[in-house]
Amino acid sequence: MPTVKPSTSETATRTLEVRRLGREAYGLTWALQKRLLDQRIAEQIPDTLLLVEHNPVYTLGRNADPDHVLADAAWLERHGVEVFHIERGGDVTYHGPGQVVGYPILALRQHGHDVHKYLRDLEEVIIRTLADYDVTGGRDPDNTGVWVGNEKIAAMGVKLSRWVTMHGFAFNVNTDLQYYAGIIPCGIQHKGVTSLAKLLGREVLLQEVEDKLVYHFTNVFRLELV
């Protein structure tokens, strides 16, 4: 597919490095994000996008309600699910195999100093990726994320430090949706969750989805790959 490149004046400072981590434990990637955040604040690295697939984990944002984790300790152990309390916004969500998780480490001073716009742009990346599979994704005015009908397909939660972002989005591709039975996803009780595989009736290669996400990410944020 054709690439829309930023103007020459932008490419000198607006570049993106993509790191594909494969399958990795949540705690290791969380620690990596913190290191990269400090490096981006110090302008030692360019804007960076981590793409990863996690082992099963529930993460609770700083304002999460612990009661939204419905599973007890025995259920968590039986299903091999870890639990992390983290510093992003939002409630509780699930990460696991078959899901593409994206962690942008972006300096928003180069992207408008606008957190609301940043979240809408992240949603736009997912919406455009879904369109590549003839799936219509949309927004909910009351809830961050990307939806297909009344079901969420991508959750989002971010943290900023000195206008540099961490955390990001979780896109259900081939995700085993049964794990959502252990939580109230994002604290929303009256809506469901879905995955790209469920909508298409087939599994999708994660690398293929990552390629499309990178393409749309660079275009939406007007970045050029390093």
Stockholm file with secondary structure:
# STOCKHOLM 1.0

chainA/1-226         MPTVKPSTSETATRTLEVRRLGREAYGLTWALQKRLLDQRIAEQIPDTLLLVEHNPVYTLGRNADPDHVLADAAWLERHGVEVFHIERGGDVTYHGPGQVVGYPILALRQHGHDVHKYLRDLEEVIIRTLADYDVTGGRDPDNTGVWVGNEKIAAMGVKLSRWVTMHGFAFNVNTDLQYYAGIIPCGIQHKGVTSLAKLLGREVLLQEVEDKLVYHFTNVFRLELV
#=GR chainA/1-226 SS CCCCCCCHHHHTTCEEEEEEEEEECHHHHHHHHHHHHHHHHTTSSCEEEEEEEECSEEEECTTCCGGGBCCCHHHHHHTTCEEEECSSSSSEEEECTTEEEEEEECBGGGTTSCHHHHHHHHHHHHHHHHHTTTCCCEEETTEEEEEETTEEEEEEEEEEETTEEEEEEEEESSCCGGGGGGBCGGGCCSCEECCHHHHHTSCCCHHHHHHHHHHHHHHHTTCEEC
#=GC SS_cons         CCCCCCCHHHHTTCEEEEEEEEEECHHHHHHHHHHHHHHHHTTSSCEEEEEEEECSEEEECTTCCGGGBCCCHHHHHHTTCEEEECSSSSSEEEECTTEEEEEEECBGGGTTSCHHHHHHHHHHHHHHHHHTTTCCCEEETTEEEEEETTEEEEEEEEEEETTEEEEEEEEESSCCGGGGGGBCGGGCCSCEECCHHHHHTSCCCHHHHHHHHHHHHHHHTTCEEC
//
